[in-house]
Amino acid sequence: MAGGGLAPETPVGVLIGSALTKGAARLQRSVGMVERSEDDAIHQVRVSCRRLRSDLKLFRKLLAGDWATELRADLAALAQACGEARDLEVIAALVREGATSEDNEEHVDTILTTLTFGLDRAASGSAEVVLGEATQELLTTLESIAAAPDLKPKADKPCSEVLPELLQSATAKFTQQADKLKPWSPDDDWHEVRLLAKRVRYAADTSASVFGDEAKATAAQAATYQELLGQHQDHCAAADALTAMAADAAAQDDPELSFTLGRLTERHRAARRPLREQFLSLYHRP
């Protein structure tokens, strides 16, 4: 074995079943966290869904029938149900950390109260979905599929033959888009590269069960890129949310609150620049 648990000559279908089994268990644990009202539970459900969807995308050419498409759609719906709560949690934390003595304290409190109210509402809605019947059916389906996934004949080929091609494909897509990034590139372009970095990370994580340290190194590098671009995306999301709040304040004829929101918005937009420079410096490092 290559230090990760499966021999290179193991049929890739065995790895697919193992990845789905681990993913199902991960999602089950995160649902349990929501049941116990643990911290970060909603986020962990979202991460579990994304990880499973990434594995299904990685192995899509080896999966027979329509079950993977349907499963990806169900996982996407569950992740989306958890999205607003996680986003508001991050935005509130950024506003709280980024506020300074120059900002109107009463306005900042008003903004945080609004965000917290939205967060509580969204978190309650997310928990209702996560603990609902549809999620339990999804978990049952996942467990059944993981035990005996319907695969194409190519899944009988050894991991050593199939995995490098799959990982190379994910890496090539990331590189293709990352090469295009400039300091002035639109936010959406940076977000797309972040998603592609995440796919490389997950693909390498899965491959590490066969290829060990080499795949782990690839995953670690992708995780570094993902972290930087994740911080970038958080500031973009905060800026967008504060811009919307500023428009509401203006519509309610509260120019002073709108001004404070504008200041906070520009602060988060400015925070993008050093993160972009840091990513480009790291990415283009010889």
C-alpha positions in Angstrom: 0.0 0.0 0.0 1.0 3.6 -0.5 0.5 4.7 3.0 -3.2 5.6 2.8 -5.1 2.3 3.3 -5.7 0.9 -0.2 -3.2 -0.7 -2.6 -2.7 1.0 -6.0 -3.9 -2.2 -7.7 -7.2 -2.0 -5.8 -10.2 -1.5 -8.2 -11.2 2.1 -8.2 -14.8 1.0 -7.6 -13.7 -0.1 -4.1 -12.5 3.5 -3.4 -15.7 4.9 -4.7 -17.7 2.8 -2.3 -15.3 3.7 0.6 -15.6 7.4 -0.2 -19.4 7.3 -0.3 -19.5 5.3 3.0 -17.2 7.9 4.7 -19.2 10.7 3.2 -22.5 9.3 4.4 -21.1 8.8 7.9 -19.7 12.4 7.9 -23.1 13.7 7.0 -24.8 11.6 9.6 -22.5 12.9 12.3 -23.2 16.5 11.3 -26.9 15.9 11.4 -26.4 14.6 14.9 -24.6 17.8 15.8 -27.7 19.8 14.7 -29.9 17.5 16.8 -27.7 18.3 19.8 -27.5 22.1 18.9 -23.8 22.0 18.8 -21.7 24.9 17.6 -20.8 25.0 13.9 -23.3 22.2 13.2 -25.1 23.8 10.3 -21.8 24.6 8.6 -20.7 21.0 9.0 -23.8 19.8 7.3 -23.0 22.1 4.4 -19.4 20.9 4.3 -20.5 17.3 4.3 -22.8 17.8 1.4 -20.2 19.6 -0.6 -17.6 16.9 0.0 -20.0 14.2 -1.1 -21.0 16.2 -4.2 -17.3 16.7 -5.0 -16.6 12.9 -4.8 -19.6 12.2 -7.1 -18.4 14.8 -9.6 -14.8 13.4 -9.4 -16.0 9.9 -10.2 -19.0 10.8 -12.5 -17.6 9.0 -15.6 -17.4 5.8 -13.6 -21.0 5.9 -12.2 -23.8 4.1 -14.1 -27.4 5.2 -14.3 -28.9 8.5 -13.0 -28.6 7.9 -9.3 -25.6 10.2 -8.9 -27.3 13.1 -10.7 -30.3 12.8 -8.4 -28.1 12.4 -5.3 -26.1 15.5 -6.2 -29.3 17.5 -6.6 -30.6 16.3 -3.2 -27.3 17.2 -1.5 -27.2 20.6 -3.2 -30.7 21.3 -1.9 -29.7 20.4 1.6 -26.5 22.5 1.4 -28.4 25.5 0.0 -30.9 25.2 2.9 -27.9 25.7 5.3 -26.3 28.5 3.2 -28.0 31.6 4.5 -27.4 30.8 8.1 -23.7 30.2 7.6 -23.3 33.3 5.4 -25.0 35.6 8.0 -22.9 34.0 10.8 -19.7 34.9 8.9 -20.9 38.4 7.9 -21.9 39.2 11.5 -18.5 38.1 12.8 -16.6 40.2 10.1 -18.7 43.3 11.0 -18.0 42.8 14.7 -14.3 42.3 14.1 -14.0 45.1 11.6 -15.8 47.9 13.4 -13.5 50.6 14.8 -13.9 53.5 17.2 -14.4 55.8 14.2 -17.8 54.0 13.5 -21.0 55.1 15.1 -21.4 52.6 17.9 -25.2 52.8 17.9 -25.3 52.2 14.2 -23.0 49.2 14.5 -25.2 47.7 17.2 -28.2 48.2 15.0 -26.5 46.5 12.1 -25.4 43.6 14.3 -28.9 43.2 15.7 -30.3 43.1 12.2 -27.8 40.4 11.2 -28.3 38.4 14.3 -32.1 38.4 13.9 -31.7 37.2 10.3 -29.2 34.6 11.5 -31.5 33.2 14.2 -34.3 33.0 11.7 -32.2 31.3 9.0 -30.6 28.9 11.5 -34.0 27.8 12.7 -35.1 27.2 9.1 -31.9 25.3 8.4 -32.3 23.1 11.4 -35.9 22.3 10.4 -34.7 21.1 7.0 -31.7 19.2 8.3 -33.9 17.3 10.9 -36.7 16.8 8.5 -38.0 13.7 6.8 -36.3 14.4 3.5 -32.9 14.4 5.1 -33.5 11.1 6.8 -34.6 9.6 3.5 -31.4 11.1 1.9 -29.2 9.4 4.6 -31.0 6.1 4.1 -30.5 6.4 0.4 -26.8 7.2 0.8 -26.2 4.3 3.1 -27.8 1.9 0.6 -25.9 3.3 -2.4 -22.6 3.3 -0.6 -23.0 -0.4 0.1 -23.3 -1.3 -3.5 -23.0 1.7 -6.0 -24.0 1.1 -9.6 -20.8 1.5 -11.5 -19.5 1.2 -15.1 -17.1 -1.5 -16.1 -14.2 1.0 -16.0 -14.6 1.1 -12.2 -12.9 -2.4 -12.2 -9.6 -0.8 -13.3 -6.9 -0.3 -10.7 -6.7 3.0 -8.8 -3.2 3.5 -10.0 -4.5 3.7 -13.6 -7.6 5.8 -13.0 -7.0 8.2 -10.1 -4.0 10.2 -11.6 -6.2 11.0 -14.6 -9.1 12.2 -12.4 -6.8 14.3 -10.2 -5.0 15.8 -13.2 -8.3 16.8 -14.7 -9.4 18.6 -11.5 -6.0 20.3 -11.2 -6.0 21.4 -14.9 -9.3 23.1 -14.5 -8.1 25.0 -11.5 -4.9 26.0 -13.2 -6.6 27.1 -16.3 -8.8 29.6 -14.4 -6.2 30.6 -11.8 -3.8 31.6 -14.6 -6.3 34.1 -15.8 -6.7 35.9 -12.5 -5.5 39.5 -12.2 -5.7 41.9 -9.2 -8.6 43.6 -11.0 -10.5 40.4 -12.0 -14.2 40.4 -11.0 -15.3 38.9 -7.7 -17.1 36.1 -9.5 -13.8 35.0 -11.2 -12.1 34.7 -7.8 -15.0 32.8 -6.4 -14.9 30.3 -9.3 -11.2 29.6 -8.7 -11.9 29.1 -5.0 -14.5 26.4 -5.9 -12.0 24.7 -8.3 -9.3 24.8 -5.6 -11.8 23.1 -3.3 -12.4 20.3 -5.9 -8.7 19.7 -6.2 -8.4 19.5 -2.4 -11.2 17.0 -2.1 -10.0 15.0 -5.1 -6.5 14.8 -3.5 -7.9 13.9 -0.1 -9.8 11.0 -1.6 -6.7 9.9 -3.6 -4.6 10.0 -0.5 -6.2 6.7 0.6 -4.2 5.2 -2.2 -1.2 7.5 -2.9 -0.5 8.7 0.6 1.9 11.7 1.1 2.0 12.9 -2.5 -1.7 13.3 -2.7 -1.8 14.8 0.9 0.8 17.5 -0.3 -1.5 18.4 -3.2 -4.5 18.6 -0.9 -2.6 20.8 1.6 -1.5 23.2 -1.2 -5.1 23.4 -2.5 -6.4 24.0 1.0 -4.0 27.0 1.4 -5.4 28.4 -1.8 -9.0 27.7 -0.7 -8.4 29.4 2.7 -7.2 32.6 1.1 -9.9 32.7 -1.5 -12.5 31.8 1.2 -11.5 34.9 3.2 -11.8 36.9 0.0 -15.3 35.5 -0.7 -16.3 36.3 2.9 -15.4 39.9 2.5 -17.3 40.0 -0.8 -20.4 38.5 0.8 -20.1 41.0 3.7 -19.8 43.9 1.3 -22.8 42.8 -0.7 -25.0 42.3 2.4 -24.0 45.7 3.8 -24.7 47.4 0.4 -28.2 45.9 0.5 -28.7 47.1 4.1 -27.5 50.6 3.1 -30.1 50.7 0.3 -32.8 49.7 2.8 -31.6 52.4 5.2 -31.7 55.0 2.4 -35.2 53.9 1.5 -36.2 54.4 5.1 -34.8 57.9 5.1 -31.9 57.1 7.5 -28.9 58.7 5.7 -26.6 58.5 8.8 -27.1 54.7 9.1 -26.7 54.4 5.4 -23.4 56.3 5.6 -22.1 54.0 8.3 -23.0 51.0 6.2 -21.2 52.6 3.3 -18.1 53.0 5.3 -18.2 49.4 6.5 -18.9 48.2 2.9 -15.8 50.0 1.6 -13.7 48.5 4.3 -14.6 45.0 3.3 -14.1 45.8 -0.4 -10.6 47.1 0.5 -9.8 43.9 2.4 -10.0 42.0 -0.9 -6.8 43.6 -2.3 -4.2 42.1 0.1 -5.8 38.7 -0.2 -5.7 38.8 -4.0 -2.0 39.9 -3.9 -1.2 37.2 -1.4 -2.9 34.5 -3.5 -1.2 35.6 -6.7 2.2 35.8 -5.0 1.8 32.3 -3.6 0.3 30.8 -6.8 3.0 32.2 -9.1 5.9 31.4 -6.7 8.6 29.5 -8.6 
